[in-house]
Structures are given as C-alpha cells and as structure tokens.
Amino acid sequence: MKPADKHYKFINSKTGYAIYYHSINSERPIEEIKTELQEVKTKVAIQNGIYIGTVYWEEIKDDADQ
C-alpha cells in the first residue's frame, strides 16, 4: 500500500483559519475520497462546535506540484 499522498486542510470559512489536517491515499476511488472528506468535515465541525456549512476543505499542494 502506498503511503498517504494527498493532504487536505479543513478551514473555518468565518475565520479563515485551518482547523484540521488530513491525509489520504490517492489510489482510492475518487468517490471514496470525497466520502471520507465529508465524514471528516462533519467530525471537525462537531468537535469544534461550529456549523458544518462554515467548514470546507482544500488540497494542500507542494510547490513542486504547481
């Protein structure tokens, strides 16, 4: 199994701060990745006591990827 190679940060859109980081193996089907990200988003919102609609994720890109 390949190590996790996609990294995401979850951001509170009201503050603009990253509140959680998560890594995923990119060899998984895209639908599984999206499902996992949605589950993490829900968990992050609950743990931080914020509305789920204010949390979003974005992939962290290395400078070499750009």
N, C-alpha and C positions, 0 to 999 in steps of 0.2 A: 504494500500500500504506500502510495506517495504521501509525503507529509503535507499538511495544510499549506496551500499556496495562494489562496485568496484571502485577503484580510479586509475586514469591514469595520467601520466605526459607526456607532449609533449616536445620533445628535439630537439634543433637545432644541427644536426649532425656535422656541421662545427666547432661549438664552444664547443659542449658537454654540454651546459647549458640547464636546464629545463626552458622553456619559458611560460608554461601554465599548469594548473592542472584542471582536470575534473573528476566528479564522476557520476556513472551510476548505476541504479538498475539492479542487475544481474538476476532478474526474467524475464527480457525481452528476447525474442528470440535472439540467437547469431547473426543472420543476421541484426537485428535492431541495436544491439550494434555496430557492425562493421560499419554500415552505419552512425550512429551518430558520431563515432570516426573519420571517414573520413571527415564528414562535419566540425567537429571541427578543424581537421588538416588543411583543406582549409582556414577556417576563421583565424586561428592562423598565417598561412603563409602570408595571405593578410595583416592582421593587423600589422605584423612585417616587411613587405616589403621584404620577403625572398622567394626564390624558394621553391615550395611545396615539391620537391624531397629531400630537406635537412631536412624536419621535419618528425619525427617519434614519435610514442607513445609506452609506455611500462607501464604495470600494476604495481602499487605500492603494494608490498606485506608487510604485517605486519610480524614482527619477529615470531609471533605465527603461521603464515601460512606456514612457511618454515620448 
